[in-house]
Amino acid sequence: MDLDVSDKVASVVSGTLALVTAVVAVRRHSRGRRGWWAALRPVWRGEADAGIVHPHRFGGYVKPLSEVYVPRRAVPRLAASGDGVDVADLLTGAGNVLLIGEPGSGKTALVRYESARSAQRWLAGRGRRRRCPPGPVLVSLPAAALVRQPLSAALAEAYPRDGAPLDVEQAPAPGRRWLVCVDALDAVADPDERAVVLNRLAELARSPGPAGPSRPWRVMVTTRHLAEDELAVLGDGYPAYHLAHFTDADVALLAARWFPDAGTARRFLDWTHAQRITGPVHNPLTATVAVLVWEGGQAEAATPAGPAALLDEFVRALLRGGRASLDAACAALRHRPPDGEAVAAWLDTRHTDLVEVAATAAVAGADPVAAVVDWSAAHAPAVPATVLPDWPARVRQILLATDLFRADRHALASVWPSLVEYLAAGPLARDWRPDEWVTLMNTGSARFVALQAISRAAVTPAFLRARLTEPVGAIAAGHLLAGRGTAAAGAPAFRADVLAALLTHWSGGADGPGGRDAARECFSLLTTLAADRADRDLLHEIAADPRRSGEVRRAAALFFALRTRNAHRSRAVR
């Protein structure tokens, strides 16, 4: 009996030990399987921290982006209707995506917000697969990083780690893929460099081919409007979507999230009506600027009413906020006789000029600090760098203090490119030259400066009517409509005439400036504009309007036929 009891006790003990051993083994195996989570945790922490900070303080506390962000929608470029899709669905889809948005439409904010939100959800999962968020692991990269190196090397440099570098050729987590957000393709100003980036992206879509193994990554590219030949390089590998504008409900949601109570939000919305900016605030940048100006007590200064006055007041407020750095440089110059006093007096009244020079350089892809140093050497009473040895460092600090620029690895970069372009447009807005404006509108790297210039100069697009008979004028007008540069460009009669001119030059196979294929550019603009329901309706009206020439009506009908065919082909590829 005692022996039997002893055997039973031994059996229980050995069973318990086996169970404990199994549990320990399972836990160790689980920890090993969660090694991917530990390796990616530093990446997620950086993404989560970077995504919640608003780029502009504007004299006080500004709510984090995560608290005021408004979810976005996108419309397929070849959509049969105006109904869009949630951008969140594009992030979790199957293939690559090209997301096109006008200046200030919130492309970079979208990437920052979604990257931060994804990182926070992965961190909260703590490596347990049942608690991990659905969808991919997001990482982001400026398109300029692909000029001199391929995607894998650029990501390894952007996300340095103590262990092995970030490798998108390996799945980030069991059963998951990477989503690489390549932001601001349009910011690569040099045409040759942009061609390099476009070809790298196109090659990513082709590799490893339909018969090859499934890739552990997909790519989402964000950009402003691209020329048709640039879109052709990306081809069917990147189905294109247009980032939709804010609706009235979106603007109301932004106000509700930003302001502490419904009454304050309502007063802000009433103010946008009084300022005649209810249309412009459908652009997220303009909406954010309006909120900051109104909240900062600068609303009364934003006169006359309109978006140009609003941006002007915002930029002037940023310059006022960063004035201390300029004053410090002037004080240092005054302590450097004999030429320091004269240079300081010259510099004291040229704060805006200095920032405009830096902005013009930034838009062209040049070094803003070097541009200001060269400009000051050419125009100051004496070369500032010979008076003040640390003059380049002073210039750098003056520019950083405006909140318009941020420190990058190699040079200063724009915080909000649209505001920097607004400053670069200053000289043309003050000395309006229509022919120069048309040339800039037909130059991809300068187009958005031209859009800001026509808005700041308060010039109506009526001067373009006489130019619609020439391809260069019709294309410039088409880009004006696509960029929503002025309120007058929204007049249906003017928009219809521009659409008709684009149809005429497209169907006629016209050549464009510099030997470019103007017909192709006209078709690209028509496709871009037709993504908006109002312009699509105007095109239908043109096709049926007996007052239009038969050539234009036939071109409109042919355009819709080709658009439908291309839409079917795009869906088949996806």
Order of alpha helices (4+ residues) and beta strands (2+ residues): alpha-alpha-alpha-beta-beta-alpha-beta-alpha-beta-alpha-beta-alpha-beta-alpha-beta-alpha-alpha-alpha-alpha-alpha-alpha-alpha-alpha-alpha-alpha-beta-beta-alpha-alpha-alpha-alpha-alpha-alpha-alpha-alpha-alpha
